[in-house]
């Protein structure tokens, strides 16, 4: 028998951890009841990244709605900022998907700081 591998070394663990970064698919490790620290690390980080992006995105679109009486230009500016947050989110998602697929456990700086404050 081969010795039990640590989290992140098995292909299934890496796939599940990588899927954690694709929008709401971060719930997969939770649903699959993955206990190893590697997949749980990526699950927490992927879900936190999604929630942070979603709040910021909604914030910009809410500001767009609030400031729409001032003119279409102001409203479109906030919509553009909201769309730029989506671009940043997708770029971060692809990068950390790759890290998880490679079996690496890298932190996203601002996400880790928020997770430590919230104690998730």
N, C-alpha and C positions, 0 to 999 in steps of 0.2 A: 504494500500500500504506500502511496505517496503521502508525504506530510501535508497537513491542511495549510492552504495558502492564506496569506494575510489579505485583508480587503484591498481591492484595487488590482490584484494580480490575476484574478479570474476574469475571463472575457465577459461573462454575464454581468458581473459586478460593475465592470467598466462601462458596459452598454447602458445599464440602468442608471448609473451615475451621470453619464453623458446626456441621457434623455431628460434628466432633471432640469436642464437648462432650456428646454424647448417649451416656452410659454407655461401653461398650467400642467404640463406633463411631469412637473416636479413632484406631483403626488404619487407617481408610480412606485417609488421605493416605500412610501408610507403604506400604500395599498398592498404591496407585495410583502409587507412586514419584514423588510430587510433590516437585520440587526447590526451588520458590521458598520464600523465607524466611517469607513470610506464612502459608502453610498449615502449614509445619513448626513455626512458633512456636505456632500454635493446637493442633496435634497434640500437641506436648510438654506444653503447659499443660493441655489437656483430659484426656490420659492421666494426668498427675500428679494432677490434681484427683480423678479417679476412684480411683486407687490410694490416695491419702490418705484419702478417704472410706471406702473399703472396709476399710482397716486399722483405722480408728477405729470403724467400725460393728461389725466382728468383735470388736474389743476390748471394747466395751460388752456384746455378747452373751456373750462369754466370761466377763466379770465377773458377768453375770446367772446363768450356770451355776454359777460358783464360789461365789457367795454365796446360792444357792438354799436351802441348809440353814438359813440364818438366818431364812427366812420368805419368803412370797410377795411381801410389800411391797417388800423390798429387791431381790428379783429383778426385779420389775416396774419398779422405779425405773431400773435399768440398761437394761432393754428400752426404756423410754420415752426415755432419753437416746440410745440407738441409733437410734430412730425419728426423734428430733429432728435427728440428724445427716443423715438422709436428706432431711428437709425443707430444711435448709440447703444441702445438695448440689444439690437440684433448683432452688432459687432461684438459686444461683450459676450453675448450668448454663444456665438460661433467660437470665439477664443476659448472660453471655459468649457465648452462642449469638447473641444479638441484636447484640452488638458485632462479632463476626466477620462476620455477615451484612451489616452496614453497612460492612464493609471497614476497621474500626478495629483497631488492634493495641494492646490494653490488657492490662496485667499484673494478675494476681491476686496481691496482695502476698505473702501467706504461701507461696503455691505457687512464686512466682519465687525467694524466698529458699531454699526447699528445693531447687529445681532447680539453683541456683548452687552450693550445697554439694555436691550429688551430681554435678554437672557433666554433666548429661544434655543 
